[in-house]
């Protein structure tokens, strides 16, 4: 391991109520609170005693960090282990550290180090609370560097600050040497470092943490099984309603029953279906998905059931369909509500008889697949109107799961957004991409008519526009950022959810120059769903939808899709 490869997010785990460095609990300090605390201590016990308190605090901290680095990593050399101290110093926000001199002799137990602490937070806090000092004031940092190096060398190493921002110098600088190399020059400083058996305490703590690591390793498998019940596609599920749905999905996964997943476009129906497959005994088998609305009936039949050579023009060889190719796995029929009556009858045969008939053949073939389907349509209404077979409907919904829209499970918005930020950063090459805190309220307040898919597209939109790898409120799409709502003032309170959705669709259409396919992609909805929304949009009094999406283009757009 090399010191330059250290990353804070890899060595420290942040969770609710806990900041953990591989078993050692940490807390985050506020710089201004530290400044006030220093002032109070100095006024109560005097300069020298205050220096002793803060130096010993830093010394213990440095000792503990050096022990943690030894416990966690195998270092390429003693030098790399020592260099990790300044890196941790920076990662933890103490200062920007530049190690200017590093001369070590492990066998002789001698060292000479010189470093610059640029932008020292400790010096800054001192100046802001107490003004300029007559002597150096980076006591915690001096103690930290001394404690860290002492643990690494197994011999007392002391740092002395030679320049400090707190007394008006351009930057803070310190020199560190082992006690023998310092000689008499270090004597005036020793009283500030001594503490009761710090090394013994750290070694005892290290042994306790090693035992804790072993215990945690034994518990890891059990913990991951518990966490699986509250995670979907690697993202934490916080909404109680969706947790219940996930629990139901985990239960039905164990059986081969047909599953019908309903919900609005973009809610993650296919993701849930893949989760069910991944938790099922068929997980090692294929998961094949097809959109029933994307292909005409003739092609859909061939794709699903296969065809015989010569069955139609272009059928140059025998071809198995998805139901055969998914043997031992699962087939996912998305947009099942768009399937024609003819295709529906063939689906029914698969579910009832577990067999398919290839196009051009009269001999059925047995198939071993689990069938899951999804739709954003009201199938009960379609059954009542004769557009969907009642017998197929009941065969499909042996177990039904209704996925709620994102606006009804707001607890999941931020975990999803953070997942998409992470994925977007990796895909677009934006290292350290993050959300500015001002974005969070915008994401939570927006209605998300396009659901999870729209959220993912909004994050990608913002990632492309952002600077310094930080997504600001202004980088989000206008409707999400609330800019359109703000212009409307208090009247927004009286606007229905449907009106908000239609406003957003109209805005996206304008941004896309009237290109429906691009607008549907940005919104995260299917093209058929967009057309249904456009019909509502045109019916609104004073709508400009006809200018943005003229009726004359409707046919050509459908032909292109």
Protein Blocks (a to p, Z undefined) as FASTA:
>chain_A
ZZklpcfklmpccdehiaceehiacddddfklmmmmmmmmmmmnojklmmmmmmmmmmmm
mmmmmmmmmmmpccfbfklmmmmmmmmmmmnopaccddfbdcddfknopacdddddehia
klmmmmmmnopafbdcblmlmmmmmmmmmmmnopacddddfbdfknopabdcdddddfkl
nmmmlmmmmmmmgcchkllmmmmmmmmmmmmmmmmmmmmmmmmmmmmmmcgehiacfblk
lmmmmmmmmmmmmpmcdcddeddehilpmmmmmmmmmmpmklmpccddddfklpcfklmm
mmmnopaehkaghiabccddfklmmgoiacddehklmpcfklmmmmmmmmmnopacdehi
abdcddddddddddfbdfklmmmnopacfklmmmmmmpacddddfklmmmlmmmmmmmmm
mmmmmmnopghiacdfklmmmmmmpgolnlmmlmmmmmmmmmmmpghhiacfklpcfkln
ommmmmnmmmlmmpcfklmmmmmmmmmmmmnnopaklmmmmnopafklmmmmmmmmmmpg
hiaklmmmgfklmmmmmmmZZ
